[in-house]
Amino acid sequence: MQILGQNYINGARSALGDVVVHSLDASTGEKLPYDFHQATLGEVDAAAKAAAAAYPTYRTLSAARRADFLDAIAAEIDALGDDFVAL
């Protein structure tokens, strides 16, 4: 599994922030080999605007289609397996 530590905004990766957060094992406090870029205010704003732009289309979906969408997301997360859960 490749972890890039970037933000994903409106279908594109972004890592503009200068602050890098280092991951830790929650049970031991041991540093893990993954670093994540903290989003800038501009990136947060861009993500919020992208979500607002996507919402009109999403809200027109039936409850069944929304459920299918959420199930598809869950299936993709499940497919990442135990390694993802451990992270």
C-alpha atoms as one frame of an Amber mdcrd trajectory, in Angstrom:
protein
   0.000   0.000   0.000   1.434   3.357  -1.018   0.687   6.226   1.359   1.513
   9.651  -0.022   0.345  11.800   2.881  -1.364  14.295   0.606  -4.821  15.809
   0.604  -7.300  14.791  -2.071  -9.344  17.769  -3.257 -11.795  17.775  -6.152
 -10.206  14.741  -7.784  -6.598  15.905  -7.436  -3.837  15.449  -4.890  -2.529
  18.484  -3.059   0.261  18.993  -0.518   0.760  22.736  -0.259   1.086  22.901
   3.521   4.452  23.402   5.164   3.337  21.593   8.324   3.999  17.860   8.200
   2.364  15.596  10.762   4.202  12.369  11.598   2.097   9.289  12.226   2.349
   7.354  15.468   1.224   3.924  16.552  -1.666   4.744  18.889  -1.021   1.735
  21.120   2.737   2.231  21.601   3.489   5.828  20.623   6.136   4.514  18.231
   6.748   6.693  15.158   5.434   5.118  11.970   7.034   5.723   8.567   4.192
   7.904   7.273   4.037  11.675   7.116   0.991  13.744   6.217   0.821  17.303
   4.928  -1.508  19.471   6.964  -3.962  21.229   4.694  -3.580  24.955   4.228
  -6.530  27.303   4.670  -6.673  27.543   0.883  -6.864  23.764   0.539  -9.624
  23.570   3.158 -11.515  26.301   1.298 -11.045  24.498  -2.030 -12.304  21.234
  -0.521 -15.361  22.952   0.958 -16.142  24.633  -2.367 -15.744  21.337  -4.249
 -18.100  19.626  -1.804 -20.645  22.420  -2.153 -20.454  22.165  -5.940 -20.964
  18.381  -5.840 -23.876  18.447  -3.421 -26.656  19.527  -5.832 -26.046  16.429
  -7.942 -25.740  14.132  -4.916 -28.951  15.392  -3.324 -30.954  14.483  -6.434
 -30.020  10.816  -6.012 -32.593   8.478  -4.569 -31.999   7.017  -1.127 -31.174
   3.683  -2.772 -28.533   5.281  -5.025 -27.007   7.109  -2.043 -26.883   3.819
  -0.158 -25.189   2.153  -3.136 -22.647   4.971  -3.217 -21.862   4.621   0.491
 -21.687   0.819   0.155 -19.181   1.239  -2.691 -17.022   3.461  -0.479 -17.183
   0.892   2.327 -16.222  -1.905  -0.077 -13.173   0.049  -1.267 -12.062   0.626
   2.331 -12.631  -3.039   3.191 -10.597  -4.058   0.140  -7.564  -2.269   1.620
  -7.466  -5.025   4.227  -5.973  -5.399   7.653  -2.874  -3.346   6.861  -5.047
  -0.287   6.340  -6.945  -0.916   9.560  -3.670  -1.248  11.459  -2.612   2.175
  10.229
